[in-house]
Amino acid sequence: MLVSGTGSNLQALIDAAADPGYGVEVVAVGADRDGIQGLERAERHGIPTFVCRVGDHPDRSGWDAALAAQLTAYDPDLVVSAGFMKILGEAVLTAHTVVNTHPALLPAFPGAHAVADALAYGVRVTGCTAHLVDSGVDTGPILAQTAVPVEDGDTEESLHERIKSVERPLLVDVVGRLARHGHTLTDRKVTIP
């Protein structure tokens, strides 16, 4: 798993993985910076951690190659980007299947400010999306989505909290099904048997 912040999605997956029937083991947690709560969560559960900072490499492709090597060392079947706020490059995406969540109903409102963008646009429904990561920004094939109504008086914070409350179970469901059943991809349509 890859994290950049508090790791609430990570915690949801750790909790789910405690059930052997879930079929997932979190083998390592990587981050793009030190001292974050996500790494502390992993360490409390005895999960190996690593940090791969962009600034420790001569360029972005060097960072991507180093991140790919660190991920590969743990031999994951699936990489989950759980609030990881960096764009992954060719080295990682060629070596690994990566799942990400996004706080909007893609393809609407891609990027780092999705909740604010949805509010500014005046939508009445937004939500979250689990998708495969490709070389674009939130452009990968969609795995699953959950809608969240926008309420009168919503702030970015209140709406984002409601989105997070449905994002965690969506991610847990999708990762579990992918781990247990795999997937096929045909033209942008993902099928999980």
VOGU-3710 file (C-alpha; in Angstrom, 3 decimals, decimal comma):
1> mlvsgtgsnl> 0,000/0,000/0,000  1,049/3,555/-0,639  0,041/6,414/1,670  0,794/10,109/2,087  -1,263/11,047/5,133  -3,354/9,714/7,994  -3,991/6,287/6,518  -7,716/5,898/7,238  -8,142/3,796/4,074  -5,090/1,791/5,116
11> qalidaaadp> -6,666/1,152/8,515  -9,873/-0,054/6,865  -7,866/-2,574/4,824  -5,801/-3,664/7,840  -9,020/-4,255/9,781  -10,573/-6,221/6,905  -7,403/-8,294/6,433  -7,658/-9,493/10,044  -10,401/-11,838/8,773  -8,716/-14,768/6,947
21> gygvevvavg> -11,795/-15,088/4,724  -11,140/-11,635/3,284  -8,185/-13,069/1,349  -5,852/-10,079/1,610  -2,580/-9,578/3,449  -1,037/-6,112/3,672  2,614/-7,010/3,022  4,122/-3,495/3,234  3,241/0,188/3,397  5,224/2,789/1,505
31> adrdgiqgle> 5,076/6,556/1,743  6,478/9,589/-0,019  7,417/11,293/3,262  8,463/10,508/6,816  6,527/11,066/10,014  3,009/10,471/8,780  0,230/8,753/10,657  -0,206/6,154/7,903  3,287/4,773/8,566  2,619/4,759/12,311
41> raerhgiptf> -0,582/2,748/11,751  1,328/0,147/9,748  4,124/-0,084/12,303  1,612/-0,588/15,150  0,318/-3,627/13,253  3,792/-5,016/12,556  3,610/-4,262/8,829  6,943/-3,395/7,177  7,230/0,208/5,991  9,448/2,196/3,657
51> vcrvgdhpdr> 9,772/5,810/2,535  10,660/6,842/-1,002  10,932/10,641/-1,272  10,931/12,327/-4,662  13,621/14,764/-3,490  16,063/11,915/-2,803  16,320/11,178/-6,537  17,787/13,189/-9,409  14,477/13,317/-11,286  10,932/12,013/-11,298
61> sgwdaalaaq> 11,759/8,942/-13,401  14,552/8,026/-10,975  12,066/8,255/-8,114  9,552/6,138/-10,013  12,181/3,459/-10,717  13,231/3,426/-7,046  9,605/3,171/-5,913  8,985/0,332/-8,369  12,024/-1,521/-7,008  10,907/-1,068/-3,400
71> ltaydpdlvv> 7,405/-2,276/-4,216  8,713/-5,252/-6,198  10,888/-6,315/-3,249  7,673/-7,139/-1,360  6,205/-9,076/-4,319  2,642/-7,727/-4,009  -0,170/-9,103/-6,148  -1,793/-5,674/-6,066  -0,647/-2,181/-5,072  -3,231/0,048/-3,393
81> sagfmkilge> -2,765/3,791/-3,552  -4,631/4,834/-0,404  -4,363/8,587/-0,289  -0,959/8,562/-1,989  -0,627/12,057/-3,417  1,955/11,433/-6,119  1,468/10,531/-9,773  2,956/7,117/-10,500  5,115/6,667/-13,574  5,833/4,002/-16,139
91> avltahtvvn> 8,205/1,927/-13,988  5,597/1,366/-11,263  2,660/0,978/-13,650  4,486/-1,516/-15,877  5,488/-3,684/-12,917  2,292/-3,534/-10,845  -1,490/-3,383/-10,991  -2,408/-0,317/-8,946  -5,824/0,534/-7,474  -6,691/4,059/-6,361
101> thpallpafp> -9,704/5,778/-4,854  -10,832/9,268/-5,775  -13,370/11,500/-3,993  -15,599/12,140/-7,018  -17,580/10,197/-9,585  -14,954/9,989/-12,311  -14,534/11,106/-15,001  -15,932/14,232/-13,324  -13,574/16,308/-11,175  -10,197/14,566/-11,501
111> gahavadala> -7,180/15,863/-9,603  -6,310/16,927/-6,094  -9,245/19,313/-5,491  -12,180/17,111/-6,489  -14,427/17,911/-3,533  -13,922/21,672/-3,808  -14,377/21,472/-7,581  -17,663/19,566/-7,220  -18,986/22,130/-4,740  -17,904/25,049/-6,926
121> ygvrvtgcta> -19,622/23,503/-9,936  -22,843/23,132/-7,994  -23,440/19,399/-8,483  -26,189/17,810/-6,401  -24,543/14,357/-6,379  -20,882/13,441/-6,144  -19,218/10,403/-4,567  -16,150/8,248/-4,831  -14,559/6,028/-7,425  -12,225/3,047/-7,185
131> hlvdsgvdtg> -10,204/2,738/-10,368  -7,135/1,160/-11,879  -4,270/3,612/-12,198  -2,946/4,475/-15,633  -0,511/7,165/-16,795  -3,101/9,974/-16,574  -4,501/11,826/-13,592  -7,535/9,856/-12,379  -8,175/8,533/-15,895  -7,825/4,789/-15,331
141> pilaqtavpv> -10,586/2,223/-15,882  -13,334/2,391/-13,265  -13,778/-0,544/-10,874  -16,692/0,717/-8,743  -18,432/3,913/-7,672  -20,654/5,072/-4,828  -22,806/8,203/-4,999  -23,045/10,766/-2,205  -25,664/13,549/-2,259  -24,487/17,120/-1,819
151> edgdteeslh> -26,507/18,720/0,964  -27,470/22,380/1,283  -24,867/24,109/3,393  -22,150/21,527/2,735  -18,595/22,728/3,147  -15,627/21,039/1,544  -14,848/19,423/4,902  -18,372/18,147/5,637  -18,819/16,737/2,140  -15,370/15,152/2,138
161> eriksverpl> -16,100/13,419/5,450  -19,299/11,897/4,027  -17,411/10,787/0,926  -14,709/9,166/3,070  -17,376/7,242/4,992  -18,407/5,440/1,781  -14,922/5,390/0,243  -13,463/3,060/2,879  -16,041/0,256/2,464  -15,878/0,648/-1,331
171> lvdvvgrlar> -12,098/0,213/-1,280  -12,294/-2,763/1,103  -14,867/-4,456/-1,148  -12,973/-3,838/-4,393  -9,548/-4,875/-3,064  -10,991/-8,045/-1,546  -12,768/-9,039/-4,750  -9,668/-8,304/-6,864  -7,466/-10,333/-4,513  -9,843/-13,293/-4,419
181> hghtltdrkv> -11,004/-13,325/-8,047  -8,646/-11,226/-10,199  -9,987/-9,146/-13,069  -10,109/-8,818/-16,821  -9,848/-5,568/-18,732  -11,459/-5,177/-22,134  -11,389/-1,724/-23,685  -11,767/0,215/-20,403  -14,361/-2,173/-18,948  -13,148/-4,036/-15,897
191> tip> -14,774/-7,319/-14,991  -14,203/-8,923/-11,609  -15,563/-12,506/-11,766
//
